[in-house]
Amino acid sequence: MSDFQDEEPVVDPLYIGLTRPPMIKGVTDTAAMAIMLIFVIGFLSNRNAIHGASLGLALAAITYVVCYTLCLKDARIFEIIRANFQFFARASRRKDYYGGASIDPF
């Protein structure tokens, strides 16, 4: 009976690729859209096109570094943050009724 030993499970590297969110240059697609939005806001906030572009690029670069660092830890970090904000937004409205932070029972 010593012939039967526990073997290591076969890990398929394709599995994690199917569950990861779409990435653009190392950040999720929602973070990439936020970076583009920040660039456009920085560009439009200044009347001079050169200064606006440089301000937009600087803000976008800082935002990209922050988003890239967060995505290195967990690829779904922005979905987790969004779900956390939704939970606390709903819970704060019902705090008086339920006596604590609880989500909608329905």
C-alpha positions in Angstrom: 0.0 0.0 0.0 3.0 2.3 0.1 2.8 2.7 -3.7 -0.1 5.2 -3.3 1.1 8.6 -2.2 -0.5 12.0 -2.4 0.4 13.7 -5.5 0.6 17.4 -6.1 -2.5 18.7 -7.9 -2.1 19.9 -11.5 -2.4 23.7 -11.6 -3.7 25.1 -14.9 -2.2 28.5 -15.5 -5.0 29.4 -17.9 -7.5 29.5 -15.0 -6.2 32.7 -13.5 -6.1 34.3 -16.9 -9.8 33.6 -17.4 -10.7 35.2 -14.1 -8.6 38.3 -14.2 -10.2 41.6 -15.3 -9.2 43.2 -18.6 -5.9 45.0 -18.2 -4.4 48.0 -20.1 -0.7 48.6 -19.5 -0.9 47.0 -16.1 -4.1 48.6 -14.8 -7.7 47.6 -15.1 -9.8 49.1 -17.8 -11.9 51.1 -15.3 -8.7 52.6 -13.9 -7.5 53.3 -17.4 -10.7 55.2 -18.1 -10.3 57.1 -14.8 -6.7 58.0 -15.8 -7.9 59.3 -19.2 -10.7 61.3 -17.5 -8.2 62.9 -15.1 -6.0 63.8 -18.1 -8.9 65.5 -19.9 -9.9 67.4 -16.8 -6.3 68.6 -16.3 -6.1 69.5 -19.9 -9.3 71.5 -20.0 -8.7 73.2 -16.6 -6.1 75.5 -18.1 -6.6 78.1 -20.9 -3.1 77.6 -22.3 -2.9 74.3 -24.3 0.7 73.6 -23.4 0.3 74.2 -19.7 -3.0 72.2 -19.7 -1.4 69.3 -21.5 1.6 69.2 -19.1 -0.8 69.5 -16.1 -3.0 66.7 -17.5 0.1 64.5 -18.1 1.4 65.1 -14.7 -1.9 64.2 -13.0 -2.4 61.2 -15.2 1.2 60.0 -14.5 0.7 60.2 -10.7 -2.7 58.5 -11.0 -1.3 55.8 -13.2 1.5 55.0 -10.7 -1.0 54.8 -7.8 -3.4 52.6 -9.8 -0.6 50.4 -11.0 0.7 49.9 -7.5 -2.8 49.0 -6.3 -3.3 46.5 -9.2 0.0 44.8 -8.4 -1.5 43.8 -5.0 -4.9 42.7 -6.3 -6.2 42.9 -9.8 -9.8 43.4 -8.6 -9.0 46.1 -6.1 -11.2 48.7 -7.8 -14.2 46.3 -7.7 -13.6 45.7 -4.0 -13.4 49.5 -3.3 -16.6 50.1 -5.3 -18.4 47.3 -3.4 -17.2 48.7 -0.1 -18.5 52.2 -1.0 -21.8 50.7 -2.0 -22.1 48.7 1.2 -21.4 51.7 3.4 -23.6 54.0 1.4 -26.5 51.7 1.8 -25.7 50.9 5.4 -25.5 54.5 6.5 -29.1 55.1 5.4 -30.4 52.3 7.5 -28.3 52.8 10.6 -31.2 54.5 12.5 -33.7 51.9 11.6 -31.6 48.7 12.2 -29.4 50.1 14.9 -26.2 49.4 13.1 -24.5 49.1 9.8 -26.4 46.5 7.9 -27.2 46.0 4.2 -30.7 45.8 2.8 -32.3 42.5 3.7 -34.2 42.4 0.5 
